[in-house]
Amino acid sequence: MVNAPETIQPLGGVSTKLVKLTEFSDEPETRFRLLPHWPLVRKVAYLGSFVILAMLTQFFVNAADTLMVGRLDDPEQATASAAALGLGMPLYWAVGGFFAAISYGAQAMTGRRFAEGDDRRAGQVLFNAVFVSLFAGALGTAIGYFGSPLAMEFLAEASEEQKQLGTVYVQLRALGIGGMVVTFAFKAFFDGIGQTQVHLLAALVMNVVNIGLNYLLIYGNAALGIPEMGVAGAGWASMIATYIGLAIMIGVSLMPRYNKRFRFFEWGKLRRNLDPVVLRTIVRLMLPAGSASLILMTGFLLFFKFVGQLDADAGGGNTYSAATKILMDVAAVCFMPLLAFGTATATAVAQSLGAGKPNLAARYAWDSVRVGMLAMIPFGLAFLLVPEQIISLWAPNDPAVAAAGASSLQLVAVSLPMLVVALILSQSLYGAGANVYVMAAEGLLHFGCLVPLSWLLGPRLGFGLEGIWTAALIYVWGLGIAMGAKFLAKGWRTIKL
């Protein structure tokens, strides 16, 4: 077995140095520490910086839709469009996220094979992941496109405009699910070998394309003969940007520096690369991770449904629904970097376990939690001190939206410490292969806590939007405790992949 060399040739001027994540000792933690061990953090931060930038860029692909429809000249149309996106995006991710969860197993397997120095088997994981993703993406596209009208009929409570606009948006985004799923298969491989900047490159291009097309299609351009399309324009722009990102990922993988080394696309040996055992393992890890994503989004969709009931009870407007969509986007400014840092930590955990260093894997995870806690301090202070001003950045044409959501944003601030624990440790458990536990915890907390409590504290007992977001706060703290307890239990250290 040949040890992996230290470097790959530069990609587009960006350093592609392979970070050695397993060079540290396997000593366990001996004392409680508030501050992280910086040599470990620097390793994760190097990988995580690219993932964070990529995920923030991907976040802006979605957030740009809300920001730009929120600036439509007609305030009522702008608010209704934001409310439609509030249901449309979670519905899109409920379907797409289930199948894109192929990335969790593929990344964990790639990381272990790479740490073992077996480049061919690491490349074999990508080939099999792409094979699975082609079928999964096609199925996801069909389910998303044909199922979204029925789903919106059930979920849209605020207004008829929310239902109609949301259906159009989800159907257009669903046409891009196939591209997203295959993209995530490639992302899993590159993240697993520590080349996190590859997806960053694709995400940056996607964001530029999405914003440019949003401007043309949402607002229209008379000189070019493009009509104002509103939410439909946002759907078209995001869908087109998805396939452009996929084209970049494929192009990079075909470069000799990757294809010759990892041999995933040797055209004369395609049948050899197709391995039933690898296929089964990828699917076996995908199903619980995808189910966790589906559970997560289903819970949030019901959460939005209860918010829509508040709007309906208030006379059929879209104020609370629009405020909740904006609160989700503002919160995403926090949880997307945390999720990205967790993804980088998952690579460190997977490679450490592959090198036979479970204590090092644990130290990586807990130090990432410590860094996340420090990073959330300024966000928490901003959410507590100037909530209305923050929401107004997203909905400048309707002051009622900012007033409705201000106190709920302060509740988001209180949830941030446990959000750090929940997101980073759940990703670390994915890196270890503990996908079933994460799925089970998500399911119990969503349908045993978030959904019933948001209904009880919101529409049923009349505590309004603050009651619904209090349920979300309790859910986040419960999830953080569940992930922390599992990680402390150490059973994840012995999972075989």
N, C-alpha and C positions, 0 to 999 in steps of 0.2 A: 504494500500500500504506500503510495507516494504522498509525502506531506505537501500541503498547499503552499505555493510560493507566496511571498509577501505582497507582491504588487501585480496589478493588471495595468496595461497601458492606459494613459489618461483618456477620458471621455469628454470631448468638447471643451478642453481646457480645465475641467473639474478634476481634482485629484481623486484617483480611485484606489488609494492605498487601502489594503485589507487590514483592518484593525484586529490585532491579536487580543481576543477577549478572554482567553483561558490561560494567560501567562502568570496569573496570580496564584497564590497558594490556596489550598482548600481548607484553611482554618475557619472554624465556626466563630460567630459573634461571641465575645466573652463579657461584654458589658453593654448597658443601655447608652445610646448616643442620640443627641438631638441633631447634631450636624453630620452630614454624609462624609464618607471616606472619598476624598476628591480624586485620587488616582482611578478608582472604579468609575466615578461619575464622569470623568473626562472621556472614558471609553464609550459609555452609553451616550453621552452628550454629542460626541462626534457623529455616531450613527443617528441619534435622535434629532440632531439639527436638520438633517436632510428630510427625515420623516415628518418633523414638525412643519417645516416649510411646505412640504408637499401636501400635508393634510390641511394646513391653513389655506393653501391655494385651492385645494379641493373644496374646502368650506366656502371660500369666496365664490366658487362656481355656483353653489346653491344660494349663498347669502346675497349674491348680486341680483338674483331674481327678486328677492323680497325688497332689497334696497331700491331697485329700479321701478318695480310696479308701485311701490309706495310713493313714488314721485309722479304718478300720472296726474294730469291736471284736474280731473274730477275727483274730489276727496272721497265721495261715496264709492266710486269705482276702485280707487286706490285701496281703501279699507277692505272692500269685498274681495279684491284680488289677493291681499295679504292673508285674509281668512281662508281663501281657497288653497293657498300654498301651505297653510298650517295643517291642513289635512292631506294635501297632495304629496308633500315630500315624505312624511312618515309612511304613507301608503306605498309610494315608490320604493322606499328602503325596506319595507316589510317584505316585499317580493324579491327585489334585487339583492338585499342584504342576506337573505337566506341562501341564495345560490353563490353569492360572492364569498361566503364563509369558507369556500374551498381554500382560501388563502391561509386560514389558521393551521390546518393540518399540513399543507404544503410548505409553509414557512418553518414549522417545527421540524419536519422531516429533513428539509434542505439544510437547516442549521446543524443538525446532528451529523448528517453525512459529511458536510463540509468540515466540521471540527474533527471528524475521524480521518480526514485527508483523502476521502474517496470522491474525487471530482466526477467520475463517470456516474456513480449512483446519485450524486447531487443533481446532475443534469437530467438523469432519468426521472427524477421527481417532477421537474418542470414539464417534460414531455407528457407524462401521464396526467398531470394537472391540467394542461391545455386540452388534452383529449376529453377529460371529464367536463371541462368548462364549456366546450362547444355544445354539448348536449344540454347541460344545465342552463346555459344562457338562452338557448332557443326555447326551452320549456318556460323559463322565467319571463321571456318576452311575451309568449302567448298568454300566460296567466295574468300578467300585468295589464295587457291591452284589453283582453276580453272580460276580465274580472273587475276592472276598476269602475265601470258604471254601476254595477250592483253594490260594490263596496261604498261608493259615494252616496248612493241612495240611502243606505243604512246609516252612514256616519254623519252626513251633513245636516246639522240641526239649526244653524244660525240663520240661513236664508237660502232662497232658491238660487241666487247668484253664486253663493259659495259652492253649491252642488254642481252647477253647470260649468263654472270656470275650473273647479277642481278636477272634474272628469276629463276635460280637454287637456289639462296640464299633465295628468298622470298617464293618459294614453300616449302622449307624445314622448314623455320620458321613458315609458315602458319600451318603446322602440329601440332604446339604447341599452337595455338591460344586458343583452347578449354581449355587447362590446365591453360593458363594465365588468362582467364576470370573467371574461378572458383576460382583461387587463389585470384583474386581481390575481390571477394565476401567475402571470409574469412578475407582478409586484412581489408576491410571496417568495419567489425564487431569489430575486435580487436582494430583497431584505434579508433573506436567510443566509446569504453569503456576505452580508455586510455592505452591499453596494446600494445603499438607500438613496443615493443621489440620482439613480436612474429614474425612479418614479417622480422625483422632484422635477426633473427636466420635463417629463410628460405633463405633469400637473401645471407647471408654469405656462406651457404653451396652451393647454386646455383653458386656463383662466383667461388668457389674453383673447383667445378666440371667442369664448363665451361672452365676455364683456362687450367686445366689438359687435357680435351678432345680437346681443341683447339690445344694445343702443339702436341698432337698425330695425329690429323686428318688433320690439315692445312699443317704441314711439313712432315707428314708421319714418320714411324718408321720401318726400314728394319728388325730389329731384331724380331719385333712382326708381321711382314708381313703386315703392314698398309701402303698403298701407299700415296703419297702426294696428298691431295685433295683440297688444296687452299680454295677458298671461300665456296665450298660445305662442307668442313670440319667444317668451322665456323658455317654454318647453322645447321648441325647435332648436334654440341656441344651445341649450345644455345637451341635448341629444347629439347634435352634430359634433360638439366639442368632445364628447365621450369617445367617438370613433377616431377622432384625430389623436387623442391620447393613446389609444390602442395601437394605432399605426406606428407611433414613436417607440412604444415598448417592443413591438415585434422587430422593428428596424434595429434597435440596439442589440437584441438577442441574437440577431443574425451576423453581427460583427465577428470577424475571426477571433478576436481576443476572448470572446465568450464561447462561441459555437465550437471552435477547435479544442478549447480546453475542456469544456463540460460535455461536449458531444451529444447534445440533446436533439439536434436536427441533422444527423448524418443520414442522408436520404436513402442510402443503400442498406441501412440497418434499423429502419423504423420499427419493424416487427420485433426486433430484439429489445428495443427500448420500451415497448408496450408490455408492462409486467402486471399480471393479474393481482399479485400480492400488493404491489404499490397502489394500484387502482383501488382495491378494496380498503386499504388503509386510509387513503385520501378521502374516500366517501365516508368511511366510518368516523373520521374526525370532523368531516364537514357537517354531517347531519346534526350532532348535538350543538355545534357552534352556530350553524344556521338556524336551528330551532331557538337558540337563545336570542339571536337577532330578531327572529320573527316574533317571539314572545315580547321582546322589548318594544318593538314597533306596534304590535297589537295593543299592548298596554297603553302606549302613548296615543294611539288612535282613539281608544275609548276615553282617555283623558281629554282629548280634544272634543270628543262628542259631548261630554258633560259640560265643557266650556261653552259649546254651541247652545246647550240648553239654557245657560245663563243669558245668552244673547236673545234666544227666542222668548224667554220670560220677560226680557226687558223691552220687547216690542218688535223683535225681528231684525235688529241691526247686526253689525259684525264687529263691534268694538272690542269685546272681550276675546273673541277668536283672533282678531288681528294682534291684540296685545300679547296673547299667549304665543303666537308664532314669532313675534319679535323677541319675547323673553327666551324662547328656545334658541334663537340665533345668537342673542347676546351671551347666553350660557355656553353656547358652542365655542365662543372665543376662548373659553376656559377648557372645556372638555376635549376639544379637538387636539390642542397641544398635549394634554395629558394622555389621550389615547395614542397619539403619535409617540410620545416618550415611552409609553407602555409597550408599543410595538417594537421599539428598539430594545427595550428591556427583555422582551420575549426572545429576541435573537440571542442576547447574552445568556439567558437562562437555558435555551436550547443547546447552545454551543458548550456551555459549562457542563450540562448533564452529559452531552456527547463525549466530553473529555474526562468524565468520571469525577467531576468536582461539584457535588450537590451543595456543599456549604458555600462555595463561591457563587452559585446560582442564587441562593437565598440572600447573600450579601448584596448582589446586584439589585435585586428586587427592592429590598428595604431601603437601600441608599437612593434609589429612584423615587421612592415614596417621600423621603426626606426632602429631596430637591423640589418635588412637586408641591409640597406644603409651603416651602419658602416662596416659590413662584406665584402662588395664589394670593399672597398677602395683599399686593396692590390692587388686584381685581376685586377682592372682597371689600376693601375700603372704598373703592369707587362705587360699587353696587350699593353699599350702605349709605354713602353720603350724597350722591347725585343721581338717583335712579331715574327721575323724570327726564333729566337732560340727556341721559344715555338713550332712553327709549325714543326721545324726540329726533335723534339722529336717523332713525329708521322710518319714522312716520311724521315728517315735518308738516304735513298738510292737515293733520287731524289731531289737535291737542287732547281730545278725549281719550285717545289710545294711550298716551303717556300717563295721564292721570289714572287710568284704570289699572295699569300694570306696575306702578311705582313700588307699592308695598310688597308685591310679589317678587320683584327683583331683589329686594332686601332679604327675603326668605332664601333666594338662591345663594346669596352671600353666606348665609349661615350653613348651607349644605356643602360648601366648597371643601372643608377638610376631609370629610368622608368621601367626597367625590374623588379626591386624589387617591385614597386607599382603594376604593372600589375599582377604578379604571386601571390603575397601574398593576394591581395584583391580579385582576381578572385576565389581563393580557399576559402576565407572567405565567399564570396557570395554563393558558392556551399554549404558551411556549413549552410547557412541560408535558402537554398532552392531557390535562385534566378537564377536557371539554365538557364531559357529561356533568360534572359537578357545577360548572358555571351555568349550564343550561338549567339544571334543576333549581339552583338558587334564584336565577332570574324568573323562572316560572312561578315559584312559590311567592316571591316578593311582589311580582306584578299582579297576580290574580288573587293573592291573599292579603295584599296591603294596598298597592297603588290604586288599582281599579275600584275596589269597594270603598276605600277611604275617600277618594276624590269624589265619588258619587255622594257619599254620606255627608261630607263636610261642605260640598258645593251645593248642587241642586236640592238635596233632600233637607238639610238642616238650615240652609240659607246663609252660609258664611261667605258666599260669593267666590270671587276669583282667589282671594287670599286663602279660603278654606281648601280649594283644590290644590293650590301650590304648597300648602302645609302638608297635604298627603304626599306630594312629591318629595318634600324635605324628609319626611319619615322614611320613605322608600330608599332614598340615597343613603341615609345613615344605616338602615338595615342591610343594604347591599355591601357597604364598606365593612361592617362587622362580619358578614358572612364570608367575604373574600379574605379578610385578615385571619379569621379563625381557621380556614382551610390551609392557608399558607403556613401558619404556625404549627399545624398538625403534622406536616412533613411527609404525608403519604404520597404527595406528588413527586417526590424525589426518586421513587422506584418504578415509575411508569415506563413501560417499554414501547418503543415505536419502531 
